[in-house]
């Protein structure tokens, strides 16, 4: 695999799931604010559909990020994390991303389900 492709996979593996989670968190907060505000009377926002959609987009992105981290880790498994850059860095970041991405998948799932099943305001 080319060095450029490995570099792109490394960074997507490291930041892809985080970006999906952050997007779900910010957009979910915005939908929650709109639902609880005066805008809901005019727009009639379907909060549950928005949260399910955000999870349906975020979880596959986070799983693709996990796949990218695993690919990079498998390509660099013969290299130690303290080897010279860029290969040592790739191994280290991939190992960290494998663990972190699982946590972000769970955070996306729990954030969406928590918002659906427990909302501090109810639509009128």
C-alpha positions as CSV (number, residue, x, y, z in Angstrom):
1,X,0.0,0.0,0.0
2,X,1.3,3.4,-0.9
3,X,2.6,5.8,1.8
4,X,0.1,8.4,0.9
5,X,-2.9,6.0,1.2
6,X,-1.6,4.8,4.5
7,X,-1.3,8.4,5.7
8,X,-4.9,9.1,4.7
9,X,-6.2,5.9,6.4
10,X,-4.2,6.7,9.5
11,X,-5.8,10.2,9.9
12,X,-9.3,9.0,9.0
13,X,-8.9,6.1,11.5
14,X,-7.8,8.5,14.2
15,X,-10.3,11.3,13.6
16,X,-13.2,9.8,11.7
17,X,-15.2,8.4,14.6
18,X,-14.5,11.5,16.7
19,X,-15.8,13.8,13.9
20,X,-18.9,11.6,13.5
21,X,-19.6,11.8,17.2
22,X,-19.0,15.5,17.4
23,X,-21.3,16.1,14.5
24,X,-24.0,14.0,16.0
25,X,-23.6,15.8,19.3
26,X,-23.8,19.3,17.9
27,X,-26.6,18.6,15.4
28,X,-28.5,16.7,18.0
29,X,-28.2,19.6,20.4
30,X,-29.4,21.9,17.7
31,X,-32.4,19.7,16.9
32,X,-33.2,19.5,20.7
33,X,-33.0,23.3,21.0
34,X,-35.3,23.7,18.0
35,X,-37.8,21.1,19.4
36,X,-37.9,22.8,22.8
37,X,-38.1,26.3,21.4
38,X,-40.8,28.3,19.7
39,X,-39.6,27.1,16.3
40,X,-41.2,23.7,16.9
41,X,-44.7,25.2,16.8
42,X,-44.2,26.3,13.2
43,X,-41.9,23.5,12.0
44,X,-43.2,20.5,14.0
45,X,-39.8,18.9,14.2
46,X,-39.7,15.1,14.4
47,X,-37.1,14.8,17.1
48,X,-36.9,11.0,17.1
49,X,-36.5,10.8,13.3
50,X,-33.6,13.3,13.5
51,X,-31.8,11.4,16.3
52,X,-32.2,8.1,14.5
53,X,-30.9,9.7,11.3
54,X,-27.9,11.1,13.1
55,X,-27.1,7.7,14.6
56,X,-27.7,6.0,11.2
57,X,-25.1,8.3,9.7
58,X,-22.6,8.5,12.6
59,X,-22.3,4.8,13.4
60,X,-21.3,3.7,9.8
61,X,-18.7,6.5,9.6
62,X,-17.3,5.5,13.0
63,X,-17.2,1.8,11.9
64,X,-15.4,2.8,8.7
65,X,-12.9,4.7,10.8
66,X,-12.4,1.6,12.9
67,X,-11.8,-0.4,9.7
68,X,-9.2,2.2,8.6
69,X,-7.4,2.0,11.9
70,X,-7.4,-1.8,11.7
71,X,-6.0,-1.7,8.2
72,X,-3.2,0.6,9.2
73,X,-2.4,-1.4,12.3
74,X,-2.2,-4.7,10.3
75,X,0.1,-3.0,7.8
76,X,2.4,-1.7,10.6
77,X,2.2,-4.6,13.0
78,X,5.8,-5.6,12.5
79,X,6.8,-2.0,13.5
80,X,7.1,-0.8,17.0
81,X,5.3,2.4,18.1
82,X,8.6,4.1,19.0
83,X,10.2,3.4,15.5
84,X,11.1,6.4,13.4
85,X,8.3,8.4,11.8
86,X,6.1,8.1,9.9
87,X,5.7,4.3,10.3
88,X,6.1,4.3,14.1
89,X,3.6,7.1,14.4
90,X,1.2,5.2,12.2
91,X,1.4,2.1,14.4
92,X,0.9,4.1,17.6
93,X,-2.0,6.1,16.2
94,X,-3.7,3.1,14.7
95,X,-3.5,1.2,18.0
96,X,-5.0,4.1,19.9
97,X,-7.7,4.6,17.3
98,X,-8.8,1.0,17.4
99,X,-9.7,1.4,21.1
100,X,-11.0,5.0,20.8
101,X,-13.3,4.2,17.8
102,X,-15.1,1.5,19.8
103,X,-15.8,4.1,22.5
104,X,-17.1,6.6,19.9
105,X,-19.4,4.0,18.4
106,X,-20.8,3.4,21.9
107,X,-21.0,7.2,22.6
108,X,-23.0,7.8,19.3
109,X,-25.3,4.9,20.1
110,X,-25.9,6.0,23.8
111,X,-26.2,9.6,22.9
112,X,-28.9,9.0,20.3
113,X,-30.8,6.5,22.3
114,X,-30.6,8.6,25.4
115,X,-32.0,11.6,23.6
116,X,-34.8,9.6,22.2
117,X,-35.9,7.9,25.4
118,X,-35.3,10.8,27.8
119,X,-36.0,14.3,26.5
120,X,-36.2,17.1,29.0
121,X,-39.0,18.9,27.0
122,X,-42.0,17.4,25.3
123,X,-43.3,18.7,22.1
124,X,-46.6,20.5,22.4
